[in-house]
Amino acid sequence: MQLGDNIAPRLAFGQALVELGGRNEDVVVLDCDVGASTQTGLFGEAYPDRFYQMGIAEQNMVGAAAGMSTMGFTPWVSTFAVFLAKRAVDQIRVSIAYPKLNVKLNGAYGGIPTGKAGATHQSVEDIAVMRCMPHMTVICPGDPYETQQAVYAATDFVGPVYLRTVRCPVPVIFDEKHTFEIGRSYTLQEGSDVTIIATGMMTPKALDAARELEKEGVKARMIHMPTIKPMDEEVIVKASKETGHIITVENHSRLGGLGGAVAEVLTEHAPCHLTRLGFPDVFGESGDNEAIFSKFGVNTENIIAAAKAVCR
């Protein structure tokens, strides 16, 4: 994996599971007939005795994983984010989050990029659902390399974790110098005029925007926020006080996700001008990923425009 390579985080997730399987015999993987899509099939091929094909029965899969965790296993549950955050949310809340069991949830196909699956499979509400659930840790990696590191960190962490992965290729922006830690943010570029805070696959787009703004004389601070819960509040407060303007960017609804979480921190600790770039209060729609991002103002050009608007 080299800087600049375009690799699907779902593939990085599957490869990380295989690596984990070789060094931790307690790791088991449960799948709901989407192993080829979420890449858990790689683990199934390598460790068939620890791979459980549950069929299209997400609620049952979550319950089985909860039970396995009480027997000392570390289950990774994997299916599309839209199914975990809606169809199985009651079982996640009652059987995993409430007793604080050591189950890891992979919400694949997060946000808009779902290939030909269409609008019904797009999940722009899952971060909000998982973030408001007590005991749940929520992680949204920025690139394939960080996705692998997040899988390892989530497995070592004791307690329920929701990891969000996406289907489409994402540029590699981190190398072996990058160390992912749950709850930590990463300042990728310093700046004093405006702060851009991004998460997930929007981080590479936001970083491109920050670099372009610098060429045009706008000093944008670029912060990558891979952990939505617990959030690195200190760095948000610092950015508010030092730049006075914050723009959040996410492949999620503007309600309840990164933008909502940052707004909560600012309201309580350091109010400033906030612009939230994400999807409005609408369901997704089928179409080309970049065309949909552009339609709803979630792309590099929109980030640049938003930064210039607040820096006038």
N, C-alpha and C positions, 0 to 999 in steps of 0.2 A: 504494500500500500504506500504510494508516493504522493507527496503534495501535488494537488492539482488533478489527481485521478478522479474520475466520476464513478462512484460505486454506490449501489443501493444500500442504505442502512439495514434493510431487512436481511441482506446477504451477510453483512458484518455481524448481525445478531446471530444468525445461524452458525456461522463459523466460530463465534465466541462460545456458543453452547457446546460445540464439539470439543473445543479446548478445555472447557470446564469439566466436561465428562471424563477426560483423561486424568484429571488431577483430583477430582472430588466424586467419590462413588455415591455420595448421598444426593447428588443432583439428579432429578428426574424431570421429564418433560411431558406435558399433557397437551394434546392438539385436538382441534375440532374440525377435522377433515379439510384443513387449509395448510398442511405442511409444506406443499410446494410453493404456496404463496408467501407464507411467513418465514420460510426456510428452516423450520424446525425439522423438516424431513432429513436434513443433514445429520442431526443428532440421532434420528431414528435409524439411519443407515449405519452409523458408527456404533450405537449402543441400543440395539433393538429390545433388549431386556429391560431397559429403563425408559422406554418411549411408549406412551399410552395413547392410542388412537381412540378418542371418545365419541367420534361421530358428530353429527350436527346437534349437539346437546350441551350448550355452553353452561347452563345452570348446573347441570350434573357434573361437568368437568370441574367447576369451581368448588363444589362440595367435596368431590373426591380429592382434590388438591389440599383442601383444608384438613381432611382426615389424614392424608399422608404426612402432612407437616407435623401432626401430633405424634407421629411414630418416628420422628428424627430425620425424615427426608427434607430436602430443599426443593420443592416443586416449582418449576417454571410453567406457567399457564400461558398459552399463546393462541390468540385468534384476532380477528379484526377489531379495532378499537370501538367501532360502532356497536358491536355485539357485547363486548365486555362492559362498556359504560352504559348500556341500556338494558339489554336482555338479561344479563347476569348481575346487574348492579345490586339487587336485593341480597343475593347469595354472597357477593363480595362484602357487602356492608355487615351482614349478620354473622356469616361463617368465617370471615377472614379479618376484617378491620376491627370489629367489636372485640373479639378475643385476642387481637394483635398477633395473629399467627404468622409464621415465617413463610409466606407464599409470595412469589414474584409473578407479576402480571405483565405480559407483553401486549400492549395495544398496537397492533400492526395496522398499516394503511391509515395512519393518523392524518386528519385534515382532509384537504381536497384531493391530493394525488391518489386515485384508486384505479388507474388504468381504465378499462372498459366497464368496470363495475357500476359506475354511474353515481348519481346523486344520493340514492338510498344507502349506499355503502360509505359515503363520506361522513366523517365524524368531526364536527367543529365544536362539539360541546364536551368532549370527554375529559379534558383537563379540568374544566369547571366542576364536573361531577366528582372526579377523584380528589381534587384539591380540597373540597369542603368536607371530605370524609375523615373523621378523626383517626389518628394513627397511621394514615396513609402518606407515604413519601412519593413524590411525583417528579420524574426525571424526563427531560426532553433533549436528547443529545444533539449536538450541532453538526456532526459529520460522521462518517463511517468509523474512523479511528476512535472517536470519543464514544460511539455506540458500543464498541467492544469493551472499552474501559468501564463504561457504565454497567454493562452486564456483570463484569467481575466485581465491581463495587457493590452492586445491588445484592449479589449472591453472598458476599461477606457480611453485609448489613443484616442485623437481626430484626425482623419485622416486615410488614407488608410493604411492597414497592410496586408502583405503576410506572413502567417504562414505555415511552411512546416511540414507535419507529415508523418510518415512512417507506413507501413502495419505490418511489422514483430515485434515480441516481442523484447523488449529492456530492459536490466537490470536497475532496479531502483538504482541510485547512489546518489540521493539527498533525504533529509528528511525535516521535518518541519523547520529546522534551515536555510534552503536555501530560499532566497528571490530573485525571478527573477525581474530584472529591465531592461527595454528596453535601449539598448546602453551600458550596462555594461558587462564586461568579468569577469571570475572567475578563480583565480589561485588555482588549486586543489592540486598541489605539487610544492614545491620550488626546484630550482636546478640552477647550475651555468655553466654546461658544454654545454647544448643544450636546446632549448625551443621547445616544441611540442604544436602547436595550433590546436585544433580540434573543430568541430561543429557537431550538430545533433547526430545521432546514432553512429558516429565514436568516440565520446568522451569517452564512456565506454571502447572501444577497445584501445584508446590512453592512457587512465589512467592505464589499465592493462600493457601496454608496459612501461610506465614510472616507475611503481612499479617494474617490472622485471629488467629494466635497473639499478635501484637503487641497487638491489641485486648483480648486476654484476659490481658495482663500477662506473657506469655512472650516474651523477647527472643531471637528466632531469627535467626542469621546465615544468609543465603541465598546460596549459591555456585552459579553455573552453570558446568558443566564440559563444554564442547563438544568438547574434544579428549581422547579417552580414551588415546591414545598419540601423542606423548609427553605425559605427564600433568604438570600443574602441582603438583609435590610440595610446593613451598615453602608454598603457600597451605593445603594440607591439614595440614601439620605445625603451622603457625601456628594454625589453627582448633582443632586438638587441644589444644594447650597453653593456649589462651585460653578455650575453652568446655568442654572435657572430655567432650563428648558429640557424636557425629556420626551423622547419618542419611543414607543414600544412597537415591536414588530413581531407578528406571530401568524402561524398557519392554523388559526383557531378563531372562534368568535371573539369579538372584542369584549364580550360579557363573560366574566368569571375566569378568564385565562391569565396570561402574563400581564396584559394591560390592566385587568381588574385588580390583580394582586399588587402591582406597582402603585396603582391609585390608592389602595388601602394603606400602604406604607407611607405614601406622601401625605395623605390626609391626616394621619396620626402624628407624623414626626417632622415633615419638612415640605409643606405645600409649595408647588411651583407649577408652571405651565406644562400640561401633559397632553400629548397627542397620541392616540392609540390607533395603530394601523393593524387591522385584522378584518375579519368578516363581520358585516353588520348583522342585525337580528333577522337573518333569513336562512333558509335551508340552502345547501349547495346546489349545484347544477352540473349536468354532464357536459364534457367538452375538454379541450386541450388545457392542461394544467396552467401553463403560462398565460393563456388567454383569460382564464378565470381569475388568476391572481391579478392581472392587469385590470380587468373589469371592476374588481372590488378594491383596487388601490393598494395591493400588497406585493410590490415588486421594487426593484432597485430604483427605478425612476421616481416612483412615488415617495420613497424614503428621502431621496435627494430634494424633491420638491417641498416636502414637509419641513425639512431642516432649513431650507432657504427661507421659507415662509415665516418661521419663528425667529430667524436671525436678522430680519430686515431692520 
